[in-house]
């Protein structure tokens, strides 16, 4: 399979996830094919300091969302899959119902019919039953739902740390190696469990014996 990935940026809040995905994939050497919806372009201007043209320049190939004749609209165009980051309710609905009104949705539909990986960073909260039904429907079709929900076990120090962790989860799903965040390691649990109620480290019996010698 060619080392190329389709990246879709829809118009939900959180376009930085798609932008960071492009940055990381470029550094890793994965060929990227980018589709940005018009609301996505607007949100890049609203939410980030990036210029839309600069974001487009991060990708190896870009497409108009209206171009349903694009190569990514065909299953014969081989890819590793597709990431939609962020994914709006409208885009989710189109994907879940195969309502291919634009290239972004069509490209995702093609990846699903070809049984390739599709990651949807769905950005909405709170969720009503209609949203949940659409998410379940997309999952039943083969999409992987990866809401950008932050983890804190790696002790993020910045917004970048939080963004990178979500992007890293997508790369894990796609089978792409990276070092974007520190993975869970339970080696620190012993230290935490041995702390006294006063907050001081309580030495283990063998450590006390060594100290007495």
The 8 nearest C-alpha neighbors of each residue, nearest first, counted from 0:
[[1, 2, 78, 77, 79, 3, 80, 76],
 [2, 0, 3, 78, 77, 79, 30, 4],
 [3, 1, 29, 30, 79, 0, 78, 4],
 [2, 4, 30, 78, 1, 29, 31, 79],
 [3, 5, 31, 79, 80, 81, 78, 32],
 [4, 6, 81, 32, 31, 33, 82, 80],
 [7, 5, 33, 82, 81, 83, 32, 34],
 [6, 8, 83, 34, 35, 33, 82, 103],
 [7, 9, 35, 84, 85, 39, 83, 17],
 [8, 10, 39, 36, 86, 85, 11, 87],
 [39, 11, 9, 38, 87, 42, 36, 12],
 [12, 10, 87, 85, 9, 13, 122, 86],
 [11, 13, 14, 10, 122, 42, 85, 46],
 [12, 14, 15, 85, 16, 11, 122, 84],
 [13, 15, 16, 17, 85, 12, 43, 18],
 [14, 16, 18, 13, 17, 19, 47, 43],
 [17, 15, 19, 14, 18, 84, 13, 20],
 [16, 18, 84, 20, 14, 15, 19, 8],
 [17, 19, 15, 21, 20, 16, 22, 14],
 [20, 18, 22, 16, 21, 17, 15, 23],
 [19, 21, 17, 23, 18, 22, 16, 24],
 [20, 22, 24, 18, 19, 23, 25, 57],
 [23, 21, 19, 25, 20, 24, 18, 26],
 [22, 24, 26, 20, 25, 21, 19, 27],
 [25, 23, 27, 29, 21, 26, 22, 28],
 [24, 26, 28, 22, 23, 27, 29, 21],
 [27, 25, 23, 24, 28, 22, 29, 21],
 [28, 26, 24, 25, 29, 23, 177, 176],
 [27, 29, 25, 26, 24, 30, 2, 23],
 [30, 28, 24, 3, 2, 27, 25, 31],
 [29, 31, 3, 59, 2, 4, 28, 32],
 [32, 30, 4, 58, 59, 3, 5, 29],
 [33, 31, 5, 60, 61, 6, 58, 59],
 [32, 34, 61, 6, 7, 5, 58, 60],
 [33, 35, 7, 62, 64, 103, 61, 6],
 [36, 34, 8, 39, 7, 9, 40, 64],
 [35, 37, 39, 9, 38, 64, 40, 8],
 [36, 38, 40, 39, 41, 35, 10, 9],
 [39, 37, 10, 41, 40, 36, 42, 9],
 [10, 40, 38, 9, 36, 42, 37, 41],
 [41, 39, 37, 43, 38, 42, 51, 36],
 [40, 42, 38, 44, 39, 43, 45, 37],
 [43, 41, 45, 39, 44, 40, 46, 38],
 [42, 44, 40, 41, 47, 46, 45, 14],
 [43, 45, 42, 41, 46, 47, 40, 50],
 [46, 44, 42, 43, 47, 41, 48, 40],
 [47, 45, 43, 42, 44, 48, 14, 12],
 [48, 46, 49, 43, 44, 45, 15, 42],
 [47, 49, 50, 44, 46, 43, 45, 51],
 [50, 48, 47, 51, 53, 43, 54, 44],
 [49, 51, 53, 52, 54, 48, 44, 43],
 [52, 50, 54, 53, 40, 55, 49, 43],
 [53, 51, 55, 54, 50, 56, 49, 57],
 [52, 54, 56, 50, 51, 55, 57, 49],
 [55, 53, 51, 57, 56, 52, 50, 18],
 [54, 56, 52, 57, 53, 58, 51, 61],
 [55, 57, 53, 54, 58, 52, 59, 61],
 [58, 56, 54, 55, 21, 53, 22, 59],
 [59, 57, 31, 56, 60, 55, 33, 32],
 [58, 60, 31, 30, 32, 57, 61, 56],
 [61, 59, 32, 58, 33, 31, 62, 30],
 [62, 60, 33, 32, 34, 58, 55, 59],
 [63, 61, 34, 64, 33, 66, 60, 69],
 [62, 64, 65, 66, 34, 61, 35, 102],
 [63, 65, 102, 66, 101, 36, 34, 103],
 [64, 66, 63, 101, 102, 67, 62, 100],
 [67, 65, 63, 68, 64, 69, 102, 62],
 [66, 68, 102, 69, 65, 72, 101, 105],
 [67, 69, 66, 72, 70, 73, 71, 102],
 [70, 68, 71, 72, 67, 66, 62, 73],
 [69, 71, 72, 73, 76, 68, 75, 67],
 [70, 72, 73, 69, 106, 76, 74, 5],
 [73, 71, 106, 70, 69, 105, 67, 68],
 [74, 72, 75, 71, 76, 70, 109, 106],
 [73, 75, 76, 109, 113, 72, 77, 110],
 [74, 76, 73, 77, 70, 71, 72, 113],
 [77, 75, 74, 73, 71, 70, 78, 72],
 [76, 78, 75, 1, 0, 74, 79, 3],
 [79, 77, 3, 80, 1, 4, 0, 76],
 [80, 78, 4, 3, 2, 0, 115, 1],
 [81, 79, 116, 115, 78, 4, 117, 110],
 [80, 82, 5, 117, 4, 6, 118, 116],
 [81, 83, 118, 6, 117, 84, 7, 119],
 [84, 82, 7, 119, 86, 85, 8, 6],
 [85, 83, 17, 120, 8, 86, 16, 82],
 [84, 86, 120, 83, 9, 14, 8, 13],
 [85, 87, 121, 120, 84, 83, 9, 119],
 [88, 86, 11, 90, 89, 91, 9, 122],
 [87, 89, 91, 90, 92, 86, 130, 123],
 [90, 88, 92, 87, 91, 93, 86, 94],
 [91, 89, 93, 87, 92, 88, 94, 86],
 [90, 92, 88, 94, 89, 93, 95, 87],
 [93, 91, 89, 95, 90, 94, 88, 96],
 [92, 94, 98, 90, 96, 91, 95, 97],
 [93, 95, 97, 91, 96, 92, 104, 108],
 [94, 96, 137, 92, 93, 136, 97, 91],
 [95, 97, 93, 98, 94, 92, 137, 136],
 [98, 96, 94, 99, 93, 95, 108, 105],
 [99, 97, 93, 96, 100, 94, 104, 95],
 [100, 98, 105, 104, 101, 97, 93, 102],
 [99, 101, 98, 104, 102, 105, 93, 65],
 [102, 100, 65, 99, 103, 104, 64, 105],
 [101, 103, 105, 64, 67, 104, 106, 65],
 [104, 102, 106, 105, 101, 64, 34, 7],
 [105, 103, 107, 99, 106, 102, 94, 101],
 [104, 106, 99, 102, 108, 107, 103, 72],
 [105, 107, 72, 109, 103, 108, 104, 71],
 [108, 106, 110, 104, 109, 105, 111, 103],
 [107, 109, 105, 111, 106, 110, 94, 104],
 [108, 110, 106, 112, 107, 111, 74, 105],
 [111, 109, 115, 113, 107, 108, 112, 80],
 [110, 112, 114, 108, 113, 109, 115, 141],
 [111, 113, 109, 114, 110, 108, 115, 74],
 [112, 114, 110, 111, 115, 109, 74, 108],
 [115, 113, 111, 112, 110, 116, 141, 109],
 [116, 114, 110, 80, 113, 111, 117, 79],
 [115, 117, 80, 81, 118, 79, 114, 173],
 [116, 118, 81, 142, 80, 82, 143, 115],
 [119, 117, 82, 143, 144, 142, 83, 81],
 [118, 120, 83, 144, 121, 145, 86, 82],
 [121, 119, 146, 145, 85, 84, 86, 147],
 [120, 122, 86, 146, 119, 85, 87, 123],
 [123, 121, 86, 85, 87, 120, 11, 146],
 [124, 122, 125, 121, 126, 88, 87, 11],
 [125, 123, 126, 122, 127, 121, 130, 146],
 [124, 126, 123, 127, 130, 122, 128, 131],
 [127, 125, 124, 130, 128, 131, 123, 129],
 [126, 128, 129, 130, 131, 125, 124, 132],
 [129, 127, 131, 130, 132, 126, 133, 134],
 [128, 130, 132, 131, 127, 133, 126, 134],
 [131, 129, 133, 128, 132, 127, 126, 134],
 [130, 132, 128, 134, 133, 129, 135, 127],
 [131, 133, 135, 129, 134, 130, 128, 136],
 [132, 134, 136, 130, 131, 135, 95, 137],
 [135, 133, 131, 137, 136, 132, 138, 130],
 [134, 136, 138, 132, 133, 137, 139, 131],
 [135, 137, 133, 139, 138, 134, 95, 132],
 [136, 138, 95, 140, 134, 139, 135, 142],
 [139, 137, 142, 135, 141, 140, 136, 143],
 [138, 140, 136, 141, 137, 135, 142, 134],
 [141, 139, 137, 138, 142, 136, 111, 95],
 [140, 142, 138, 139, 111, 143, 137, 114],
 [143, 141, 138, 117, 137, 140, 118, 144],
 [142, 144, 118, 117, 138, 119, 145, 141],
 [143, 145, 119, 118, 146, 142, 120, 138],
 [146, 144, 120, 119, 147, 143, 118, 121],
 [145, 147, 120, 121, 148, 144, 122, 119],
 [148, 146, 165, 120, 145, 149, 122, 121],
 [147, 149, 146, 150, 165, 145, 161, 164],
 [150, 148, 161, 147, 151, 165, 164, 162],
 [151, 149, 152, 148, 153, 161, 164, 155],
 [150, 152, 154, 153, 155, 149, 161, 164],
 [151, 153, 154, 150, 183, 155, 182, 181],
 [152, 154, 151, 181, 155, 182, 183, 150],
 [155, 153, 151, 152, 156, 150, 160, 181],
 [156, 154, 160, 157, 153, 161, 151, 158],
 [155, 157, 154, 160, 158, 159, 161, 153],
 [158, 156, 159, 160, 155, 161, 162, 154],
 [157, 159, 161, 160, 162, 156, 155, 163],
 [158, 160, 162, 157, 161, 163, 156, 155],
 [159, 161, 163, 155, 157, 158, 162, 164],
 [160, 162, 158, 164, 159, 163, 149, 155],
 [163, 161, 159, 165, 164, 160, 158, 166],
 [164, 162, 166, 160, 165, 161, 179, 167],
 [163, 165, 167, 161, 162, 180, 166, 160],
 [166, 164, 168, 167, 147, 162, 163, 169],
 [165, 167, 163, 169, 168, 164, 20, 162],
 [166, 168, 164, 170, 165, 169, 179, 163],
 [169, 167, 171, 165, 166, 170, 164, 172],
 [170, 168, 172, 166, 167, 171, 173, 165],
 [169, 171, 173, 167, 175, 172, 168, 174],
 [172, 170, 168, 174, 169, 173, 175, 167],
 [173, 171, 169, 170, 174, 168, 175, 116],
 [172, 174, 170, 171, 175, 169, 116, 79],
 [175, 173, 171, 172, 170, 176, 169, 79],
 [176, 174, 170, 173, 171, 177, 172, 169],
 [177, 175, 174, 171, 170, 178, 27, 167],
 [176, 178, 179, 175, 167, 170, 27, 171],
 [179, 177, 180, 176, 181, 167, 182, 163],
 [180, 178, 163, 167, 177, 164, 181, 166],
 [181, 179, 164, 178, 182, 163, 167, 160],
 [180, 182, 153, 183, 179, 178, 164, 184],
 [183, 181, 180, 184, 153, 152, 178, 179],
 [182, 184, 185, 181, 152, 153, 186, 180],
 [183, 185, 186, 182, 187, 181, 188, 152],
 [186, 184, 187, 188, 183, 189, 182, 190],
 [185, 187, 188, 184, 189, 190, 183, 191],
 [188, 186, 185, 190, 189, 191, 184, 192],
 [187, 189, 191, 185, 190, 186, 192, 193],
 [190, 188, 192, 191, 187, 193, 186, 185],
 [189, 191, 193, 188, 187, 192, 194, 200],
 [190, 192, 188, 189, 193, 194, 187, 200],
 [191, 193, 189, 190, 194, 188, 195, 187],
 [194, 192, 190, 201, 191, 189, 200, 195],
 [193, 195, 200, 201, 191, 192, 199, 198],
 [196, 194, 197, 198, 199, 201, 200, 193],
 [195, 197, 198, 194, 199, 200, 201, 193],
 [196, 198, 195, 199, 194, 200, 201, 193],
 [197, 199, 196, 195, 194, 200, 201, 191],
 [200, 198, 195, 197, 194, 201, 196, 193],
 [199, 201, 194, 195, 202, 193, 198, 190],
 [202, 200, 194, 193, 195, 199, 203, 190],
 [203, 201, 206, 207, 200, 204, 193, 205],
 [202, 204, 206, 205, 207, 201, 193, 208],
 [205, 203, 207, 206, 208, 202, 209, 201],
 [206, 204, 208, 207, 203, 209, 202, 210],
 [205, 207, 209, 203, 204, 208, 202, 210],
 [208, 206, 210, 204, 205, 209, 202, 211],
 [209, 207, 205, 211, 210, 206, 204, 212],
 [208, 210, 206, 207, 212, 211, 205, 204],
 [209, 211, 207, 208, 212, 206, 205, 202],
 [212, 210, 208, 209, 207, 206, 205, 204],
 [211, 209, 210, 208, 207, 206, 205, 204]]
